[in-house]
Amino acid sequence: MKSLAGVEHTSWRCWRIFPGTTLGTESEDMTTSHKTPRVDSVTAALSVVAPDSLRSRLIGGSGFAVRQDENPGAWQFTDVTDVGPDQWVLRYRSADEALEASCTVNVIADHHAAVYQTRITNLSTKVSRPFQELSPIALKVADIDEAAEVMSATGGAMSNGYPARETFFIRRHAVAHGRRIWFPAVETFDVWANIGIRYGRSSNFDLPIIMVKAGIDTGSPGFFIGMEWSATWCMHVAVEPDGSCLELSGGIEIQDLTLDSGEAIELPAVHIGFFENGFEAGSNACRRYIHQRVIPYYQDSPMLPRVAYTIWPGIDAPYTDADVLPQIDCAAELGVETFIIDAAWYPGDFPKGVGNWEADREKFPDGLEPISQHIRDKGMGFGLYFDPEYAVPGTLMAREHPEFFYYSPDVPQTPVTGGMNFVDMVGGKTPVERYLYNFSMPAACDYLIEFLGDFIERYQLSYIRWDCNTRDIWATNSGRVLTWRLVDPTGKVQFTYLDGLYRVWETITSKYPNLILENCCGGGRRIDFGTLARTRACWCSDQMNDPHLYQMTQLGGNTFLPGNYLGSSIGPIKGGAARGNLDAGFTDLSFISRLAGGLFFHGRLAEWPPETTERAKHWVTVYKNIRHLLVREYYRLLPQPQSVEDWDACQFCDGAECGIVFVFRWAGNRDRQALPLRAIDAAATYLFANLSDGRETTVAGKQLVGNGFEVDLGRSSAKLFSYRRVSTS
């Protein structure tokens, strides 16, 4: 078996601090006294940024948990080193003195947040006893009166019905005394037996970020939390029978993992942020923190959502330059900023051609250079699709670099590559053999950085769509998918794989600051703090052509994520037909349902009727005027829809000064709805504009926070309003 070691660990590559940033960090509803305590535990460090109402309830502890036998190991604090303002390294020893744990903690005071990461080192002269548990998260909160409450969301899987329960559907769980709840949600206590069916991509089932409220009162304080871990994970929340303590743990799957003498392993970094006044405040704290402190800056500023065009899914492969060129001109006319050629620009199409990373000369006789030049001449950036985490046997990458793919002696090898040979279903198509790229190998990572850099420079790429169709990452071996378990049953390979993958992403985004690296992964199936910290945008779902599902996807996703990380697309279905396409006709609903995140167009724009093109241009102009608000304060104004009869609505705002309101209706008999708005000055008067037709009206702030903003809607329609404060009495 090829070595899984050799990836150098660089502490604190995994989070971003941007000195001097104050945009949107105000938190007037948080009461904290920033006094540095004696730091002798992770909990003591967290108390620096915890609200006063939670600080005394944080129970001291190391913040992590390790188990080698039946019982969790006991750790003795040894010393602490101040390494900078609000940053410490805490050290612990195991009871038998065989292990050292060093935990680096950094608090971000203006966001009431912290990041901590633990490194476990085998100090003994022997191989360590096997580990059965490595939990980067282990925290306790005291005095839970009646119950705690947890808010979570499903991940990026496609939804086949309404409401969209599989895609960013928000769930709230009361955890009463003596109860516990697991994430991802499973039916049995043997949690790992069920996670495997989710193929190991971090948000394929549940979004791996949760919020915990230390009480059931609406205004109870709490925290959001998640790990930088882009594979299989698990968290659980439990409350003691007497309510004396809430316990939260989060871990990753391993099996009898050992460390050689002197060997160390870094657990995933943990992000935690505190809030007061309930989940609504927690949602905005989480979004603000991710946008301003986690997602890499773009051209020295926090990332804003873009207007982009993508070939897929509106144009079937194989396509040629004759299909692409007319769309470039039309996209530029609409106001598109980035033009992306999606999968199948290479020989063999998708998925059988993945690994043939060269332009298909039958489709593009002159290569991609003229396409790139034409896109840039039209004032747009050029984007290209890659799926670098696997290759199909016989493709260019598999032939030229077989040494860069995982090898397992238990799996039959093909004479062509010697790589891991397995069969999987990709996109519901026929079975396709694939080889896993070995990101555990530094040389493989170095090669890929140079290889992608050549593409970026040759075509002056400003955008890369990074897909991940390796659904087998640490999944169970179901009999049709061969997985990491066959490479390394202990699970250590996960650490080196993700370390290498993260290094590739970090190097590319650092070397090419004008490049937007998009996290695609089959549409929103790998969203976590690890991907958030290294990519600037996200294709949040492969669900297409249903405005009602996309409305729910974006409104649900904004509960945890800023709008720039929720890209979705509008266009006709493949071939330009309208077979079962709820976007057929392109009503304002089609456009408005995609405006609460990154805005994409797809398909044959050149075949759109003139009136559709003009309407699209109108909404692109509107979008560019409002998109800065998509990363500001966010409020869901109505309960999450449970049926087609329920309306949906949300509000984005910049304090009490200005904002936008989205309103959606599918069916039902209600034609009018009153929406009490948030963050409104009751003493002021506001000017509202219907952004569909520009009609304006003034409304007293007292009415907006009392009876609410009244909206009329027909069936299967939507409205979008802007508002601003115009006077104060």
Sequence and secondary structure as in RCSB ss.txt:
>XXXX:A:sequence
MKSLAGVEHTSWRCWRIFPGTTLGTESEDMTTSHKTPRVDSVTAALSVVAPDSLRSRLIGGSGFAVRQDENPGAW
QFTDVTDVGPDQWVLRYRSADEALEASCTVNVIADHHAAVYQTRITNLSTKVSRPFQELSPIALKVADIDEAAEV
MSATGGAMSNGYPARETFFIRRHAVAHGRRIWFPAVETFDVWANIGIRYGRSSNFDLPIIMVKAGIDTGSPGFFI
GMEWSATWCMHVAVEPDGSCLELSGGIEIQDLTLDSGEAIELPAVHIGFFENGFEAGSNACRRYIHQRVIPYYQD
SPMLPRVAYTIWPGIDAPYTDADVLPQIDCAAELGVETFIIDAAWYPGDFPKGVGNWEADREKFPDGLEPISQHI
RDKGMGFGLYFDPEYAVPGTLMAREHPEFFYYSPDVPQTPVTGGMNFVDMVGGKTPVERYLYNFSMPAACDYLIE
FLGDFIERYQLSYIRWDCNTRDIWATNSGRVLTWRLVDPTGKVQFTYLDGLYRVWETITSKYPNLILENCCGGGR
RIDFGTLARTRACWCSDQMNDPHLYQMTQLGGNTFLPGNYLGSSIGPIKGGAARGNLDAGFTDLSFISRLAGGLF
FHGRLAEWPPETTERAKHWVTVYKNIRHLLVREYYRLLPQPQSVEDWDACQFCDGAECGIVFVFRWAGNRDRQAL
PLRAIDAAATYLFANLSDGRETTVAGKQLVGNGFEVDLGRSSAKLFSYRRVSTS
>XXXX:A:secstr
          TT S    TT  TT   TT           SHHHHHTTTS HHHHTTB    EEEEESSSSB  E
EEEEEEEEETTEEEEEEEETTS EEEEEEEEEEGGGTEEEEEEEEEE SSS    BSEEEEEEEEEE  SSEEEE
EEEB B    SSS TTBS EEEEEEETT EEEES  SSS HHHHHGGGTT TTSSB SEEEEESSSSTT  EEEE
EES  S  EEEEEE TTSSEEEEEEEE  SSB   TT EEE   EEEEEESSHHHHHHHHHHHHIIIIIS  BTT
B     EEEE TTTS SS  HHHHHHHHHHHHHHT SEEEE S SSTT TTTTTT  S  TTT TT SHHHHHHH
HHTT EEEEEE TTEE TTSHHHHH GGGB   TTS   TTT S  EEEE TTSSEEEEEEB TTSHHHHHHHHH
HHHHHHHHHTEEEEEE    TTTT    SS   HHHH TTSHHHHHHHHHHHHHHHHHHHH TT EEEE HHHHS
S SHHHHTT SEEB     S HHHHHHHHHHHTTTS GGG BEEE   GGG  TT TTTT  HHHHHTTTTS EE
EES GGGS HHHHHHHHHHHHHHHHHGGGGGSEEEE S   SSTT  EEEEEEETTTEEEEEEEE SSS  EEEE
  SS  TTEEEEEEETTT  EEEEEHHHHHTT EEEE  TTEEEEEEEEEEEE 
